């Protein structure tokens, strides 16, 4: 049972990392709107790094 829970948690965390990687690529390509959406998905999934970058991107857009 512990192996199953660990595997599920690992896969969920791995999926959030994909949002971060794709968000980074979108940002570097100049597509801040797409990057923001991807970081928001990572944040909504519980990935704190995604929340931090999402907040920073939104602050940039307000300025």
C-alpha positions in Angstrom: 0.0 0.0 0.0 2.8 2.4 0.9 4.4 1.8 -2.5 1.2 2.7 -4.3 0.8 5.9 -2.4 4.5 6.8 -3.0 4.1 6.1 -6.7 1.0 8.3 -7.0 2.7 11.1 -5.2 5.8 10.8 -7.3 3.8 10.9 -10.5 1.7 13.9 -9.4 4.9 15.8 -8.5 6.5 14.8 -11.8 3.5 16.2 -13.7 3.9 19.6 -11.9 7.5 19.7 -12.9 6.4 19.5 -16.5 4.3 22.6 -16.1 7.3 24.4 -14.6 9.5 23.3 -17.5 6.9 24.3 -20.1 6.3 27.6 -18.4 10.0 28.3 -18.4 10.2 27.6 -22.1 7.1 29.8 -22.9 8.6 32.7 -20.8 11.9 32.5 -22.7 10.0 32.5 -26.0 8.3 35.7 -24.9 4.8 34.2 -24.3 4.2 35.5 -20.8 0.5 34.7 -20.9 1.1 31.0 -21.6 3.8 30.9 -19.1 1.5 32.4 -16.4 -1.2 29.8 -17.2 1.3 26.9 -16.9 2.8 28.2 -13.6 -0.8 28.6 -12.3 -1.5 25.0 -13.1 1.7 24.0 -11.2 0.6 26.2 -8.3 -2.9 24.7 -8.3 -1.4 21.3 -8.1 0.4 22.2 -4.9 3.9 23.0 -6.3 5.1 26.0 -4.3 7.7 27.0 -6.9 4.9 27.4 -9.4 3.1 29.7 -7.0 6.1 31.9 -6.5 6.9 32.3 -10.2 3.2 32.9 -11.0 3.0 35.7 -8.4 6.2 37.3 -9.8 4.9 37.1 -13.4 1.6 38.7 -12.4 3.5 41.5 -10.6 5.6 42.1 -13.8 2.4 42.3 -15.9 0.8 44.9 -13.5 3.8 47.3 -13.8 
